[in-house]
Amino acid sequence: MTPALELASHVWHDLVDRQLTIVVPVGAVEQHGPHLPLSTDGTIAGELAARATALAADSPNLDVLRAPLIAYGASGEHEGFPGTVSIGAEVMEQLIVEYGRSACQWASRIAFVNGHGGNAVAIAAAVRLLRYEGRDAAWWPCVFPGADAHAGDAETSVMLSAARGTVRTDRAEAGVTAPVASLMDDLRAGGVAAVSSNGVLGDPTTADAERGARMIDDRARSLAASLSSWSVGDDGRLA
């Protein structure tokens, strides 16, 4: 993506008298098994936001920029593993609210692209408040259809495509592959460490970079279409 589409590369004069849509990737710093980096969620959110911004920039009457990544999130379920840094749901919600209040003083619209499922409740609540206050905010989840839950085939495939050099393929190993619904009681009580000793919910050994590239392309196109149509549901989610 060119610097012209990156918010951080501009000076303030560049942003005067523009009807801007700002795309903000939101990630987390948390364990992703023995083979994926702590920054996985942010990398994926950032990649999707960048590609979607570039695609959406070709839409008529849409002036769009990608903002820098919000790197931290609500990751308490992963705190049983070293490296995880969680700011909690309450702080996450307030961060998004204050971010939106500030950015919407000069931007017309703002879309938060969420790369970590644990952020979803907080981001949705924040966006609902922003919209209630009259700000045109929305959120969009980085969800891959049919994906396993955490650090498994899907995330590893995507990372092999987006940031292959960060993936320790020699350390990839299957974790717990039971349906997440069957694990929920234990997950709520003790987090991921209570159900998976290696932090993986899925099987990364089947990951494939080419499939990951197709997954990224599909979701980036979906996000770009959502940015262009800007149809926002009652929960603040971009359709």
N, C-alpha and C positions, 0 to 999 in steps of 0.2 A: 504494500500500500504506500502511496506517495505521501510525503510530508504534508502536502496540501490538505489531506484528509485527516490529519492528526491534530487534535485540539492543541496539544502541548507544543507544537512547532510554531504556533502563531504568536503574534504580538496583539495587544488589545485593539489596536487600530484596525486590524484585519476583520474584527468581528462586529464592527459598527453597522447598523442598518441592515442586518441580515435576519431572516426568519429561520433560525438554526434548529435542527434536530440533533441532540447530543446523544451518542450511544456510549454507555458506560459499562464496561465489563466488570463483573464482580466475582472474585474467586475465594480462596481459602488457603490457609497454610496448615496442612494436615497430612498425616501418614497416608500413603497409598501403597501399602505392601512393601515387600523387600526390593521391588524393581522399578517403581515409579517415583518421581520426585515429589517433595512436599508441595510444590507449586503447581501440580497437575491441573487442579480446577481453574486456576487463574490463566494458565496457558491455554486451555481449551476455550474458556470464555473470551479471552483476548483474540485468539485466532478466528473464532466465529464472528466476533464483533468487527474485526478488521476486514474480513472477506465480505461480510454483509454490507458494511459501510461503502466499500468500493463498488459493490454491485448496485446499491441503492443510489449512489451518487449519479448514476446514469438516468435516474428517473426524472421526468420533467417536474419542475416546481418543488424539488426536494433538495434542500441545502443541509447536508449531513456531515458531521465530524465525529471521529472516535476519540473519547476521552481516555486518559491514563487509567490503568487498572486499579480498582480497589482490591488490594491484595488479601486482606484479612476478612474472616467471616466467623459465623457461629458454628463451631466444630467440636462442641463438648462431647459428642459421642465418640470422638477419636482421641480423647485425652489420656487414654490408657497406653498410648504409644509416644515415645520421645519424638520431639520435633513439632508436634501439633501445638499451634498457638490459636486459641479461641478467644474472641472478644465477647461472646455471648449474644443471645438473641436480642436482649434489651438494648445493648449498645449498638448492635447491627441495625436495628430498626431506627434508632435515633440518628445514627450516621447517615442513613439513606434520606431521612426526612430533612436534615440540615443541608445535605448535599443538594437535594432537589430545591429547597427554598432558595439557596444561594444561586445555583445555576440558572434557575428560571427567572431571575431578575434580568437576564440578557438573552437566554435561549427561549425559543417558542415551545419546544418539546424536549422531553428527556426520556430515554429508554434504558432501563437497567437490564443487562444481559447476565443472568445468574448462572454461574458454573458449578455451584454447590447446593445440593438439595437441602442441606441443613439451614441454608439462608432463606429458604422460600417463604416461610411463614412471616418472618420479620420483614422481608422486602415487600411482600404483598400488603402487610399492614401499613407500612410506611407509604407505599404508593396510594393506598386508599385515602390516607390522611392528606397527602399532597393534592389529590384530585378534589377532595372535599374542600380544601382551601382555595381551589380555583386554578391549580397548576396542572398543565397537560403532561402528566407523567404516566409511565407504563412500565411493565416488566415482561421479560421473556425468558423462559427456562431453556438451558442447554440440555435437552432431553433427547436421547437417541432411541428411536423405537426399537423395542425388543431387547434393550441392553440389560446386562446383568448389573448388580447393584453397586459394586465399588471395587476399583482397581482390577477388574476382570478383563474379559475379552474386549468389551466395547471401548473402555477408556484406554486400554493398552494399544488397541488398533489405532485409535485416533492419535495417541501420542507418538506412535511409530511413524505416522505420517507428518504430524505437525512439529515434533521436536525429537526426532529419532535419537540424537546424541545424548539425550537425558535419560533414555530408557535402558536399564540394566537387564538386558534380555537373558543373560546367563543366570539371573537370580529369580526369574519368573517361575512361580509355582502356584498351583491351585489352592484356593482357600475353601471356605464353606460354600457349597453350591446349592444348599437347600433354599426354597423360596423365602424371600425376606419376610413375607407375612407370617410364616411359621416361626420366625426368630424374634418377632417384635417384643414379646414380653421380656426376654433376656436382654435385648438391645436397650430397651427403656431402663432396665434395672442396672445394667453394667456397661453399656456402650458396646462398641464393636469388639473390644478385647474380651468380652464375656462369651462371644460366640466364635471368634476366629483368632487363633494364636499368631497368625502372620498378617492380620489386618485386611485380608482379601475376602471379598464376598463375590465369588465368581471364579472363572478359570482363565487366566491370562495366557496360558500356554498355547491357546488356539488363535491368538491375535494375529492380524494380518495388516500390513501397512496399506496395501492397495484398497482393501475394504475400508480401512480407516479414512483414506482420502475420499472415497465415495460418500462416507457418512458425513464428513465435514462439508463437502460440497452440497449435499442435500440439505443439511440444516442451515448452512449459510444462505442458500437461495430462499429457504423458507423465511428466515429472519429478514432478509432484504425485502421480500414481498410484504411482510408484516409492517416494516417501516414505511413502505410506500403507501399501503392502504390505510394504515393507522386506525384500525378498528379495535377499540379497547373495551374489554368486558367489564362486568360489574366488580370483578375482583382486581381490576387494574391490569390484567394480562393482555398482551397483544395477541390478537387472533391470527 
